[in-house]
Amino acid sequence: MASTTSTSSASNDNWTAADSTRLYRLESWSRGHFRAGANGNLLVQPTGQDDDSPLDLRQLVEEMRRRGVHTPILFRFDGILRASLAHLVTAFEHAREEYGYSAPYRPLYPIKVNQERLVVETLLDCGRSAGLGLEVGSKAELMAALSLLGAEETLLVCNGYKDMETMEMAMLSVDLGALPLIVVERAAEVPALLDCARRLGLRPHIGLRMRLTGCGAGRWKHSAGDRSKFGLTSAETVTAVRQLESAGYLDCLELLHFHIGSQITHIRSIKNALREGSRTLLDLRRMGAPIRYFDVGGGLGIDYAGTRTDGDSSRNYSTQEYANDVVYHVLEACREAGEEEPVILSESGRALTAHHSVLVTDVVGTSSSTPTTPPCLPLEAEPAIVEAMADTCERIGSLSLQESYHDLMELRERAGAMYELDQLSLVERARVDEFYWHGCHRIRQRLAETEAIPEELADLERYLADIFYLNLSFFQSIPDAWAIGQVFPIMPLQRLDERPRTQVILADLTCDSDGMLNHFVQQGTRNSLALHKPLDTEPYQVAFFLVGAYQEILGDLHNLFGDTNIVHVDQDHAGRPRLASILPEESVGQVLSYVEYDQAQLLARLRVRTEESISAGHLSPEGSAALLRRSERILRGSTYYQDTTNETSNTQPKPTNANSTGL
């Protein structure tokens, strides 16, 4: 694939793509799917580290622009989906082989993680050989899953609250090629399930969800424990077994399920859950239940931060260690009891989908507190506080940095009080601020030469960071970043062979103060992100990684920013990129319809208003026509920022093979 070389500055102090790899911790979170190319551009390796046909992401964005598809763009790489499934299945196969586990492992995809049809279809297609099944948790998800069933029998685990209609549809799905396992989540579901089975004359496949007594680890640790939302207590489990036995349906109880929580950060929690779950499995078999499936639920974490720790955005274990522990604990329990090993199921949706989606957008504006030139020396006519601030700046380095910072803060606070008392003019207060910011930046420069940084000054990097405004909505595209403080890897698409010299925090387009990010994945400080100063000659683009799990479906319409453009990218047999699908972004008119603004009525009301303005002499008929044409164009257009300054002609360039990517 041909690629565009990054534009680098003349002075590069030997910075290379390898330095950017270390700075953004690429090898720690990318699982080999992304790397910095020698040309300074970010490369995508769908099949992993050994991929000899990487895709140039910056060039992909350019190819989309030539097709009229502008940023923000969510790229979905189908090859990464396939590789993620293979990564999980291979880990369990290695564990089964190492420990001699005879029963199979079958992955389940919980479609709540990403219900997009093309995502589910891709996983089902590549997961046939591994016996991939689906997990659903609602009536709508059940219907979506049934529409995607193929000719082969598909395992279908039905969790969540279920009314009679849902239970009946799940049971009847046997006729459509499903093997439905209806999981009892609440004690009250047992009588309802039995009633449905009798009415339909069917022998259902039944599962029980146990409520673990121990909690998990991480943000969702309370998905388990005594006060968790779902699952049967030990007493309720015994009662349910007796109810099934009394009704003659105990032989239908085939599955035991537990869920310890999403994104489990510490392997010890998983080990504890497996011990408790394995013991319950054996006890249910002793009570006469022919349990053949053991569903260990979700929880397999993703190392978003690339730190391999038990922090909320990381995990202190590998996928292989997770698979080893699951297989080992179940096998040991069964061998000690002389019991047959069950089929192991896992609902590792985050691990299957997180890596495959990359959100790309442009920097559309910047804001900086860094003075372009030092402030002019104080004049005799200026207030004494301006001279005091200038003197404090001059003495930075001769006093401790902490003392200088205290002096700057005290003088600025005094200036603020004086301004409120009308003892300083706005121009004079601005002069105080000039010296204040100049002094703060001088202190930051000195801190770079200091080994022991006082705690009070540690946050100065974030405080003085530039703001880069991005063409997207965090609420729509990465809602977990603002809602729960989830950290996502972020880095530029270009100039990776050039040292990034600007520390920034990121802001979106919404008029909400929560639309900012100030926690990042990189070496050193994590309160600001190292990026390059945008150039006038090219757009500066950044990408958000590991956004394939939950983010699309949880996104909201804050400020009425809609879905972005979505592009599915695959590769042909020669490794060239192939556009499997382009899903256009939502228009302004579409988004307005979600909040009950009909486009035709909206335009009709605007026409009435323009006629009133014409009658009042505020608007000419020609002006009215132009305003309505503009309104129609806006309703058809993007909800995001569009730079139309260079669009002076509708004439399209003739197709050319120059820099062709084969798309």
C-alpha positions as CSV (number, residue, x, y, z in Angstrom):
1,M,0.0,0.0,0.0
2,A,1.4,3.4,-1.0
3,S,1.7,5.8,1.8
4,T,2.3,9.5,2.4
5,T,5.4,10.5,4.3
6,S,4.9,12.7,7.3
7,T,6.1,16.3,7.1
8,S,8.8,16.7,9.8
9,S,10.6,19.8,11.0
10,A,14.2,20.4,10.0
11,S,15.4,20.1,13.5
12,N,14.5,16.5,14.6
13,D,17.3,15.7,17.2
14,N,17.5,12.1,16.0
15,W,13.9,11.3,17.0
16,T,12.7,8.2,15.3
17,A,9.5,6.1,15.0
18,A,10.9,3.8,17.7
19,D,10.9,6.7,20.1
20,S,7.3,7.4,19.4
21,T,6.6,3.7,20.0
22,R,8.0,4.0,23.5
23,L,6.4,7.3,24.2
24,Y,2.9,6.2,23.4
25,R,3.5,2.7,24.9
26,L,2.4,1.2,21.6
27,E,3.8,-2.3,22.2
28,S,2.1,-2.5,25.6
29,W,-1.5,-2.1,24.5
30,S,-1.7,-2.7,20.7
31,R,-1.2,-6.5,20.8
32,G,0.8,-6.1,17.6
33,H,-2.0,-4.6,15.5
34,F,-0.6,-1.1,15.4
35,R,3.0,0.3,14.9
36,A,4.8,3.4,14.0
37,G,6.1,3.2,10.4
38,A,9.6,4.3,9.4
39,N,7.9,7.0,7.2
40,G,6.4,8.5,10.4
41,N,2.9,7.3,9.8
42,L,0.8,5.0,11.9
43,L,0.4,1.5,10.4
44,V,-2.3,-1.0,11.0
45,Q,-1.5,-4.8,11.1
46,P,-4.8,-6.6,11.1
47,T,-3.3,-10.1,11.5
48,G,-0.8,-9.0,14.2
49,Q,2.9,-8.5,14.5
50,D,3.9,-10.7,11.6
51,D,1.6,-9.0,9.2
52,D,3.7,-8.3,6.1
53,S,1.0,-6.1,4.4
54,P,0.3,-3.3,6.9
55,L,-2.2,-0.6,6.1
56,D,-1.2,3.1,6.3
57,L,-3.9,4.7,8.4
58,R,-3.1,8.2,7.4
59,Q,-3.4,7.2,3.7
60,L,-6.7,5.4,4.4
61,V,-8.0,8.7,5.8
62,E,-6.9,10.5,2.7
63,E,-8.5,7.9,0.5
64,M,-11.8,8.4,2.4
65,R,-11.5,12.2,1.8
66,R,-11.2,11.6,-1.9
67,R,-14.4,9.7,-1.7
68,G,-16.2,12.5,0.1
69,V,-16.0,10.8,3.5
70,H,-14.6,13.2,6.0
71,T,-13.4,12.9,9.6
72,P,-14.4,12.0,12.2
73,I,-14.3,8.5,11.0
74,L,-14.7,5.2,12.9
75,F,-12.6,2.6,11.2
76,R,-13.5,-1.1,11.9
77,F,-10.9,-3.6,10.9
78,D,-12.4,-7.0,10.2
79,G,-9.0,-8.6,10.2
80,I,-8.5,-7.5,13.8
81,L,-11.8,-9.0,14.8
82,R,-10.7,-12.4,13.3
83,A,-7.3,-12.1,15.0
84,S,-8.9,-11.3,18.3
85,L,-11.1,-14.4,18.2
86,A,-8.1,-16.5,17.2
87,H,-6.0,-15.0,20.0
88,L,-8.7,-16.1,22.6
89,V,-9.4,-19.5,21.1
90,T,-5.7,-20.3,20.8
91,A,-5.1,-19.4,24.4
92,F,-7.7,-21.9,25.6
93,E,-6.5,-24.6,23.2
94,H,-3.0,-24.2,24.5
95,A,-4.3,-24.5,28.1
96,R,-6.4,-27.5,27.3
97,E,-3.5,-29.2,25.6
98,E,-1.1,-28.4,28.5
99,Y,-3.4,-29.7,31.2
100,G,-5.0,-32.5,29.3
101,Y,-8.6,-31.1,29.4
102,S,-10.7,-33.3,27.2
103,A,-13.9,-31.3,26.9
104,P,-14.0,-28.5,24.4
105,Y,-13.9,-24.7,24.9
106,R,-16.5,-22.6,23.1
107,P,-16.4,-18.8,23.0
108,L,-19.6,-16.8,23.4
109,Y,-20.0,-13.3,22.0
110,P,-22.3,-11.1,24.3
111,I,-23.7,-8.8,21.7
112,K,-24.4,-6.0,24.2
113,V,-20.7,-5.2,23.8
114,N,-21.2,-4.1,20.2
115,Q,-24.6,-5.0,18.6
116,E,-23.7,-3.6,15.2
117,R,-24.8,-6.2,12.6
118,L,-21.6,-6.2,10.6
119,V,-19.5,-6.8,13.7
120,V,-21.7,-9.8,14.8
121,E,-21.8,-11.2,11.3
122,T,-18.0,-11.1,11.0
123,L,-17.5,-12.8,14.3
124,L,-20.1,-15.5,13.5
125,D,-18.5,-16.1,10.1
126,C,-15.0,-16.5,11.4
127,G,-16.1,-18.3,14.6
128,R,-17.8,-21.3,13.0
129,S,-14.9,-23.6,13.4
130,A,-14.5,-22.7,17.1
131,G,-18.2,-23.2,17.8
132,L,-18.8,-19.5,18.6
133,G,-22.2,-18.8,20.2
134,L,-24.1,-15.7,21.1
135,E,-25.2,-14.3,24.4
136,V,-28.3,-12.1,24.6
137,G,-29.7,-10.1,27.4
138,S,-33.0,-8.6,26.1
139,K,-35.9,-9.3,23.7
140,A,-34.4,-7.0,21.0
141,E,-31.0,-8.8,21.3
142,L,-32.7,-12.1,21.0
143,M,-34.4,-11.2,17.8
144,A,-31.2,-9.7,16.4
145,A,-29.4,-13.0,17.2
146,L,-32.1,-15.2,15.6
147,S,-31.9,-13.2,12.4
148,L,-28.2,-14.0,12.1
149,L,-28.3,-17.8,12.7
150,G,-26.7,-19.9,10.0
151,A,-27.1,-23.5,8.9
152,E,-25.0,-24.8,11.8
153,E,-26.5,-25.2,15.3
154,T,-25.6,-22.0,17.2
155,L,-25.3,-21.9,20.9
156,L,-27.6,-19.1,22.2
157,V,-27.3,-18.2,25.9
158,C,-30.3,-16.1,27.1
159,N,-29.5,-14.0,30.1
160,G,-31.2,-11.0,31.7
161,Y,-34.8,-10.3,32.7
162,K,-37.2,-12.4,30.5
163,D,-41.0,-12.1,30.2
164,M,-43.1,-15.0,29.0
165,E,-42.9,-13.9,25.3
166,T,-39.1,-13.9,25.5
167,M,-38.9,-17.3,27.1
168,E,-41.3,-18.8,24.5
169,M,-39.4,-17.3,21.6
170,A,-36.1,-18.6,23.0
171,M,-37.5,-22.1,23.4
172,L,-39.0,-22.1,19.8
173,S,-35.7,-20.9,18.4
174,V,-34.6,-24.6,18.3
175,D,-36.6,-24.9,15.1
176,L,-34.4,-22.1,13.6
177,G,-31.1,-23.8,14.3
178,A,-30.3,-22.5,17.7
179,L,-29.4,-24.4,20.9
180,P,-31.0,-22.0,23.3
181,L,-29.8,-22.1,26.9
182,I,-32.3,-20.1,29.0
183,V,-30.5,-18.9,32.1
184,V,-32.5,-18.4,35.3
185,E,-31.3,-15.1,36.8
186,R,-34.0,-14.7,39.5
187,A,-35.8,-17.2,41.6
188,A,-39.2,-16.0,40.3
189,E,-38.2,-17.1,36.8
190,V,-38.3,-20.9,37.5
191,P,-42.2,-21.2,37.7
192,A,-42.6,-19.0,34.6
193,L,-40.1,-21.1,32.7
194,L,-41.8,-24.3,33.7
195,D,-45.2,-22.9,32.7
196,C,-43.8,-21.9,29.2
197,A,-42.3,-25.4,28.7
198,R,-45.6,-27.1,29.6
199,R,-47.7,-24.9,27.4
200,L,-45.4,-25.4,24.4
201,G,-44.8,-29.1,25.1
202,L,-41.0,-28.6,25.0
203,R,-38.0,-29.8,27.0
204,P,-36.0,-26.6,27.4
205,H,-32.3,-26.3,27.8
206,I,-32.0,-24.6,31.2
207,G,-29.1,-22.8,32.9
208,L,-28.7,-21.3,36.4
209,R,-26.8,-18.1,37.2
210,M,-25.2,-18.4,40.6
211,R,-24.5,-15.3,42.8
212,L,-20.9,-15.4,43.8
213,T,-20.2,-14.4,47.5
214,G,-16.9,-12.8,46.6
215,C,-16.6,-9.5,44.7
216,G,-14.5,-9.0,41.6
217,A,-11.8,-6.3,41.0
218,G,-12.0,-3.0,39.1
219,R,-14.9,-0.6,38.3
220,W,-17.5,-3.4,38.0
221,K,-16.4,-5.5,41.0
222,H,-19.9,-5.3,42.5
223,S,-21.3,-7.4,39.6
224,A,-20.7,-10.2,42.0
225,G,-21.2,-10.4,45.8
226,D,-24.2,-10.6,48.1
227,R,-25.8,-7.4,46.8
228,S,-25.2,-8.0,43.1
229,K,-28.1,-7.4,40.6
230,F,-28.4,-10.9,39.2
231,G,-27.9,-14.5,40.2
232,L,-29.3,-17.0,42.7
233,T,-28.1,-17.3,46.3
234,S,-27.1,-20.7,47.5
235,A,-30.5,-21.1,49.1
236,E,-32.3,-20.0,46.0
237,T,-30.1,-22.4,43.9
238,V,-31.1,-25.3,46.1
239,T,-34.8,-24.3,45.9
240,A,-34.6,-24.0,42.1
241,V,-33.1,-27.5,41.7
242,R,-35.8,-29.0,43.9
243,Q,-38.5,-27.2,41.9
244,L,-37.1,-28.5,38.6
245,E,-36.8,-32.0,40.1
246,S,-40.4,-31.9,41.4
247,A,-41.7,-30.8,38.0
248,G,-39.7,-33.5,36.2
249,Y,-37.4,-31.1,34.4
250,L,-34.1,-31.6,36.4
251,D,-32.6,-33.4,33.4
252,C,-33.0,-30.1,31.4
253,L,-30.6,-28.2,33.8
254,E,-27.5,-28.2,31.5
255,L,-25.6,-25.0,32.3
256,L,-24.1,-23.2,35.3
257,H,-23.2,-19.6,34.9
258,F,-21.5,-16.9,36.9
259,H,-20.4,-13.4,36.1
260,I,-17.7,-11.7,38.1
261,G,-17.9,-8.3,36.4
262,S,-16.5,-6.6,33.3
263,Q,-12.8,-5.6,32.9
264,I,-11.5,-7.6,35.9
265,T,-8.1,-6.1,36.8
266,H,-6.7,-8.6,39.2
267,I,-6.2,-12.3,38.4
268,R,-6.8,-13.3,42.1
269,S,-10.5,-12.4,41.8
270,I,-10.8,-14.7,38.8
271,K,-9.1,-17.5,40.7
272,N,-11.4,-17.1,43.7
273,A,-14.5,-17.1,41.5
274,L,-13.4,-20.2,39.7
275,R,-12.9,-22.1,42.9
276,E,-16.4,-21.2,44.1
277,G,-18.0,-21.8,40.7
278,S,-16.3,-25.2,40.3
279,R,-17.5,-26.4,43.7
280,T,-21.1,-25.4,42.9
281,L,-20.9,-27.2,39.6
282,L,-19.9,-30.4,41.3
283,D,-22.6,-30.0,44.0
284,L,-25.3,-29.5,41.4
285,R,-24.2,-32.7,39.7
286,R,-24.4,-34.6,43.0
287,M,-28.0,-33.3,43.3
288,G,-28.8,-34.9,40.0
289,A,-28.4,-32.0,37.6
290,P,-26.6,-33.1,34.4
291,I,-24.6,-29.9,34.0
292,R,-22.6,-30.1,30.8
293,Y,-21.8,-26.4,30.2
294,F,-19.8,-24.2,32.6
295,D,-20.1,-20.5,31.6
296,V,-17.5,-18.4,33.4
297,G,-19.0,-15.2,32.0
298,G,-17.2,-12.1,31.1
299,G,-14.4,-10.2,32.9
300,L,-11.4,-10.9,30.7
301,G,-9.8,-7.4,30.8
302,I,-8.0,-5.2,28.2
303,D,-4.8,-3.4,29.1
304,Y,-5.9,0.0,27.9
305,A,-3.1,1.8,29.8
306,G,-0.4,-0.6,28.8
307,T,0.9,-0.9,32.4
308,R,0.2,-4.6,33.2
309,T,-1.1,-3.5,36.7
310,D,-4.4,-3.9,38.5
311,G,-5.4,-0.3,37.8
312,D,-8.9,0.3,36.6
313,S,-7.8,0.7,33.0
314,S,-5.3,-2.2,33.0
315,R,-5.0,-5.8,34.1
316,N,-2.2,-7.7,35.8
317,Y,-2.4,-10.9,33.7
318,S,-2.3,-12.0,30.1
319,T,-5.0,-13.8,28.0
320,Q,-3.0,-17.0,28.3
321,E,-2.8,-16.8,32.1
322,Y,-6.6,-16.2,32.2
323,A,-7.2,-19.3,30.0
324,N,-4.7,-21.4,32.0
325,D,-6.5,-20.5,35.3
326,V,-10.0,-21.3,33.9
327,V,-8.9,-24.6,32.5
328,Y,-6.7,-25.6,35.5
329,H,-9.3,-24.8,38.3
330,V,-12.2,-26.6,36.5
331,L,-10.0,-29.6,35.7
332,E,-8.6,-30.0,39.2
333,A,-12.0,-29.8,40.8
334,C,-13.4,-32.4,38.4
335,R,-10.5,-34.8,38.8
336,E,-10.6,-34.7,42.5
337,A,-14.3,-35.5,42.4
338,G,-14.0,-38.1,39.7
339,E,-16.4,-36.1,37.5
340,E,-16.5,-35.5,33.8
341,E,-15.2,-32.2,32.6
342,P,-17.8,-29.7,31.3
343,V,-17.7,-27.7,28.1
344,I,-16.2,-24.4,29.1
345,L,-17.9,-21.2,27.8
346,S,-16.7,-17.6,28.2
347,E,-18.4,-14.3,27.4
348,S,-15.2,-12.4,26.6
349,G,-16.8,-9.6,24.5
350,R,-14.5,-6.8,25.4
351,A,-11.4,-8.9,24.5
352,L,-13.0,-9.8,21.1
353,T,-14.0,-6.3,20.0
354,A,-11.9,-3.6,21.7
355,H,-8.9,-3.6,19.4
356,H,-10.8,-3.7,16.1
357,S,-12.2,-0.1,16.1
358,V,-10.1,3.1,15.7
359,L,-11.6,6.6,15.8
360,V,-9.8,9.2,13.7
361,T,-10.4,12.9,13.8
362,D,-8.8,16.3,13.1
363,V,-7.5,19.0,15.4
364,V,-9.6,22.0,14.4
365,G,-8.2,24.6,16.8
366,T,-5.7,25.2,19.6
367,S,-5.4,27.4,22.7
368,S,-2.1,28.1,24.5
369,S,-1.1,30.0,27.6
370,T,2.5,30.0,26.5
371,P,3.7,33.6,25.8
372,T,5.1,34.0,22.3
373,T,7.5,36.7,23.6
374,P,8.6,37.7,27.1
375,P,6.5,40.6,28.6
376,C,7.8,44.1,28.1
377,L,9.5,45.6,31.2
378,P,7.2,47.6,33.5
379,L,6.9,51.3,32.8
380,E,7.2,53.9,35.5
381,A,3.5,54.8,35.3
382,E,2.4,51.2,35.9
383,P,1.2,50.0,39.3
384,A,3.7,48.6,41.8
385,I,2.1,45.2,41.6
386,V,3.1,44.9,37.9
387,E,6.7,45.7,38.9
388,A,6.6,43.2,41.8
389,M,5.4,40.5,39.4
390,A,8.1,41.3,36.9
391,D,10.7,41.1,39.7
392,T,9.4,37.7,40.9
393,C,9.8,36.4,37.3
394,E,13.3,37.7,37.1
395,R,14.4,36.0,40.4
396,I,13.1,32.5,39.3
397,G,16.1,30.2,39.7
398,S,17.7,32.2,42.5
399,L,15.0,31.1,44.9
400,S,13.5,27.7,45.2
401,L,11.0,27.0,42.4
402,Q,8.3,26.3,45.0
403,E,8.9,29.7,46.7
404,S,8.7,31.5,43.3
405,Y,5.5,29.7,42.5
406,H,4.0,30.8,45.8
407,D,5.0,34.4,45.1
408,L,3.4,34.3,41.7
409,M,0.2,32.9,43.1
410,E,0.0,35.4,45.9
411,L,0.6,38.4,43.6
412,R,-2.0,37.2,41.1
413,E,-4.6,36.8,43.8
414,R,-3.8,40.3,45.1
415,A,-4.2,41.7,41.6
416,G,-7.6,40.0,41.3
417,A,-8.8,41.6,44.6
418,M,-7.5,45.0,43.5
419,Y,-9.4,44.7,40.2
420,E,-12.6,43.9,42.0
421,L,-12.1,47.1,44.1
422,D,-11.4,49.1,41.0
423,Q,-7.8,49.7,42.0
424,L,-6.5,48.1,38.7
425,S,-7.8,48.6,35.1
426,L,-8.4,45.7,32.8
427,V,-5.2,46.6,30.9
428,E,-3.2,46.6,34.1
429,R,-4.7,43.3,35.2
430,A,-3.8,41.8,31.9
431,R,-0.1,43.0,32.4
432,V,-0.1,41.1,35.7
433,D,-1.4,38.0,34.0
434,E,1.3,38.3,31.3
435,F,4.1,38.1,33.9
436,Y,2.2,35.4,35.8
437,W,2.0,33.0,32.8
438,H,5.6,33.9,31.8
439,G,6.8,33.0,35.3
440,C,4.8,29.7,35.4
441,H,6.3,28.6,32.1
442,R,9.8,29.5,33.3
443,I,9.2,27.3,36.4
444,R,8.1,24.4,34.2
445,Q,11.2,24.7,32.2
446,R,13.3,24.5,35.3
447,L,11.3,21.5,36.6
448,A,12.5,19.5,33.5
449,E,16.0,19.8,35.0
450,T,14.9,18.7,38.5
451,E,14.9,15.1,39.8
452,A,12.7,15.6,42.9
453,I,9.6,17.6,41.9
454,P,7.6,19.0,44.9
455,E,4.1,17.5,44.9
456,E,2.6,21.0,44.7
457,L,4.3,21.5,41.3
458,A,3.7,18.1,39.9
459,D,0.5,19.1,38.2
460,L,1.9,22.2,36.6
461,E,2.4,20.3,33.3
462,R,-1.4,19.8,33.0
463,Y,-2.1,23.3,34.2
464,L,0.1,24.9,31.5
465,A,-0.8,22.4,28.8
466,D,-2.2,23.7,25.5
467,I,-5.7,22.8,24.6
468,F,-6.3,21.0,21.2
469,Y,-9.9,21.1,20.1
470,L,-11.0,17.9,18.2
471,N,-13.7,17.5,15.7
472,L,-15.8,15.0,17.6
473,S,-18.0,14.6,20.7
474,F,-16.6,12.6,23.6
475,F,-20.2,11.9,24.7
476,Q,-21.1,10.4,21.4
477,S,-17.9,8.5,20.4
478,I,-16.0,7.6,23.7
479,P,-18.7,8.0,26.4
480,D,-16.7,5.9,29.0
481,A,-13.9,8.5,28.9
482,W,-16.1,11.2,30.6
483,A,-18.6,8.9,32.4
484,I,-16.2,6.7,34.3
485,G,-12.8,8.1,33.5
486,Q,-11.8,5.2,31.2
487,V,-8.4,5.8,29.6
488,F,-8.0,5.1,25.9
489,P,-4.7,5.1,24.0
490,I,-4.5,8.3,21.8
491,M,-1.7,9.2,19.4
492,P,-1.2,11.1,16.1
493,L,-1.4,9.4,12.7
494,Q,1.6,11.3,11.3
495,R,5.0,12.8,12.2
496,L,5.9,9.9,14.4
497,D,9.5,10.3,13.3
498,E,9.5,13.8,14.8
499,R,9.7,14.7,18.5
500,P,6.3,15.9,19.8
501,R,7.1,19.1,21.7
502,T,3.7,20.3,22.8
503,Q,2.0,19.0,26.0
504,V,-1.8,19.2,25.5
505,I,-5.1,18.3,26.9
506,L,-7.9,17.5,24.5
507,A,-11.4,19.1,24.2
508,D,-14.3,18.2,22.0
509,L,-16.9,20.3,20.1
510,T,-19.6,20.2,22.8
511,C,-20.4,23.2,24.9
512,D,-19.9,21.1,28.1
513,S,-17.0,21.5,30.5
514,D,-16.9,17.7,30.8
515,G,-15.9,17.5,27.2
516,M,-12.2,17.4,28.0
517,L,-9.6,14.7,28.5
518,N,-6.6,15.1,30.8
519,H,-5.5,11.5,31.5
520,F,-3.5,9.7,28.9
521,V,-1.5,6.6,28.0
522,Q,2.2,7.5,27.6
523,Q,5.6,7.3,29.2
524,G,6.2,9.9,31.9
525,T,3.4,12.4,32.8
526,R,-0.1,11.2,32.1
527,N,-1.9,14.4,32.9
528,S,-1.1,15.8,29.4
529,L,-0.4,14.3,26.0
530,A,2.7,15.0,23.9
531,L,1.6,16.1,20.4
532,H,3.0,18.2,17.6
533,K,2.1,21.8,16.7
534,P,-0.3,21.5,13.7
535,L,1.1,22.9,10.4
536,D,-0.7,25.1,8.0
537,T,0.1,22.8,5.1
538,E,-1.7,19.7,6.3
539,P,-4.4,18.5,8.7
540,Y,-3.2,17.2,12.0
541,Q,-5.0,14.0,12.8
542,V,-5.2,11.9,16.0
543,A,-6.6,8.5,16.7
544,F,-8.4,6.9,19.6
545,F,-7.7,3.2,20.0
546,L,-9.4,0.2,21.7
547,V,-12.9,1.8,21.3
548,G,-14.6,-1.3,19.8
549,A,-16.3,-2.4,23.0
550,Y,-19.4,-0.6,24.3
551,Q,-18.5,2.9,23.1
552,E,-20.7,3.0,20.0
553,I,-23.8,1.7,21.6
554,L,-23.5,3.8,24.8
555,G,-22.9,7.1,22.9
556,D,-25.5,9.8,23.4
557,L,-26.7,12.9,21.5
558,H,-25.3,15.6,23.8
559,N,-25.5,18.9,21.8
560,L,-27.1,16.8,19.0
561,F,-23.8,15.4,17.6
562,G,-24.7,12.2,15.7
563,D,-23.0,9.1,14.7
564,T,-19.7,9.6,12.8
565,N,-18.9,8.0,9.4
566,I,-18.1,4.3,9.8
567,V,-15.8,2.4,7.5
568,H,-15.3,-1.3,7.5
569,V,-11.8,-2.2,6.2
570,D,-10.7,-5.7,5.2
571,Q,-7.9,-6.9,3.0
572,D,-7.8,-8.9,-0.2
573,H,-5.6,-12.0,-0.8
574,A,-2.7,-9.7,-1.8
575,G,-3.0,-7.8,1.5
576,R,-4.4,-4.6,-0.2
577,P,-7.1,-2.7,1.7
578,R,-10.7,-3.4,0.7
579,L,-13.6,-1.3,1.8
580,A,-16.2,-3.9,3.0
581,S,-18.7,-1.2,3.9
582,I,-19.1,2.6,4.3
583,L,-21.9,3.7,6.7
584,P,-22.5,7.4,6.3
585,E,-22.7,9.7,9.3
586,E,-26.0,11.0,10.6
587,S,-27.1,14.3,9.2
588,V,-28.4,17.3,11.1
589,G,-31.9,16.5,9.9
590,Q,-31.7,12.8,11.1
591,V,-30.5,13.8,14.5
592,L,-33.2,16.4,14.9
593,S,-35.8,13.8,14.0
594,Y,-34.7,11.8,17.1
595,V,-35.9,14.7,19.3
596,E,-39.2,15.2,17.3
597,Y,-38.2,17.9,14.9
598,D,-39.7,17.0,11.5
599,Q,-37.5,18.4,8.7
600,A,-40.5,19.4,6.5
601,Q,-42.2,21.1,9.4
602,L,-39.0,22.8,10.4
603,L,-38.4,24.2,6.9
604,A,-42.0,25.3,6.7
605,R,-41.7,27.2,9.9
606,L,-38.5,28.9,8.7
607,R,-40.3,29.8,5.5
608,V,-43.1,31.5,7.5
609,R,-40.5,33.4,9.5
610,T,-38.7,34.6,6.4
611,E,-42.0,35.8,4.9
612,E,-42.7,37.7,8.1
613,S,-39.2,39.3,7.9
614,I,-39.8,40.2,4.3
615,S,-43.1,41.9,5.2
616,A,-41.3,43.8,8.0
617,G,-38.6,45.0,5.7
618,H,-35.8,43.1,7.4
619,L,-35.1,40.6,4.6
620,S,-35.2,40.7,0.8
621,P,-36.9,38.0,-1.3
622,E,-33.4,37.0,-2.6
623,G,-32.1,36.9,1.0
624,S,-35.0,34.7,2.0
625,A,-34.3,32.2,-0.8
626,A,-30.6,32.1,0.1
627,L,-31.4,31.5,3.8
628,L,-33.7,28.6,3.0
629,R,-31.2,27.1,0.6
630,R,-28.6,27.3,3.4
631,S,-31.0,25.7,5.9
632,E,-31.7,22.8,3.5
633,R,-28.0,22.3,3.0
634,I,-27.3,22.3,6.8
635,L,-30.1,19.8,7.4
636,R,-28.6,17.4,4.8
637,G,-25.1,18.0,6.1
638,S,-22.9,16.8,9.0
639,T,-23.4,17.5,12.6
640,Y,-19.6,18.0,12.9
641,Y,-17.3,20.8,12.0
642,Q,-16.7,21.0,8.2
643,D,-13.9,23.2,6.8
644,T,-15.4,24.6,3.6
645,T,-12.9,27.4,3.1
646,N,-11.1,25.7,0.3
647,E,-14.2,24.4,-1.4
648,T,-14.5,27.2,-4.0
649,S,-15.6,25.0,-6.9
650,N,-17.8,22.0,-7.4
651,T,-15.5,20.8,-10.1
652,Q,-14.1,17.4,-9.2
653,P,-10.6,16.3,-10.2
654,K,-10.2,13.6,-12.7
655,P,-9.4,10.1,-11.2
656,T,-5.7,9.5,-11.0
657,N,-3.5,6.5,-10.2
658,A,-1.0,8.7,-8.3
659,N,-0.5,7.4,-4.7
660,S,-3.2,4.8,-5.3
661,T,-3.8,2.4,-2.4
662,G,-5.7,-0.1,-4.4
663,L,-9.0,0.9,-2.7
